[in-house]
């Protein structure tokens, strides 16, 4: 117990002065029907005295570039911006997770259509700590298991790193989680590097819990997991709803909005019915290819 309290005091004092970035290699199988297709993404867990933020480093770099381009365009009055060289929208890891200390309030930040959601987590991992140890890179890890988000997980934590945090929503062990994997091997996060960030010189160091940056702007909508599940169910039933509202000039609440004209790459105007059909087809194909989400409890299966 004394060691546990010391660790918590250490993170509280040390964290305020600097941001610590822990880099994880995230290997995952997006399609459970294609188990040989494994994707890899480098993820960053940034920890300071206020909390932590876990997100794709590729996404972070892309968002930073896009932000700079938008600010430049606004300053010069240039309205023609090309973002093709940036993040592959809809691909890779597009969510992020933030935790607020000292209570470890956890939030998942997700996009559905054009809307951004801040989903509060109402449960915490309940760990069973085991005596088994394993060397994970340069750290000695101790084994722990839990059931969370619809999966069974195995974690290896190291008391050599005095942070009770870890990748995604996981936390609460007496040391940083240096490796995390579900029992099927579909999702594996392994610590591969770490460094201290200078918040003055490195723009990428952002306050944990800050709104996720997105093309098109907009504020995050705070919801519970149950509410988000309903949002996603409705989205799968009618993924083109927002597009029809934009093209009609009417919002879902009956408000009048600016009409948006849709055009293809060839400049041809696309009518709303054709665009809706394309959106529905794209969502159906995306759901079929990404049917093995890290937290299946909050993402319902698309009905055929």
Secondary structure, 3 states (H helix, E strand, C coil): CHHHHHHHHHHHHHCCCCEEEEEEEEEECCCCCCCCCCEEEEEEEEEECCEEEEEEHHHHHHHHHHHHHHHHHHHHCCCCCCCCCCCCCCCCCCCEEEEECCCCEEEEEEEECCEEEEEECCCCCCCEEEEEEEEECCEEEEEEEEEECCEEEEEEEECCCCCCCCCCCCCCCCCEEEEEEECCCCEEEEEEEEEEECCCCCCCCCCCCCCCCCCCCCCCEEEEHHHHHHHHHHHHHCCCHHHHHHHHCECCCCCECCCCCEECCCCCEECHHHHHHHHHHHHHHHHHHCCCCCCHHHCCCCCC
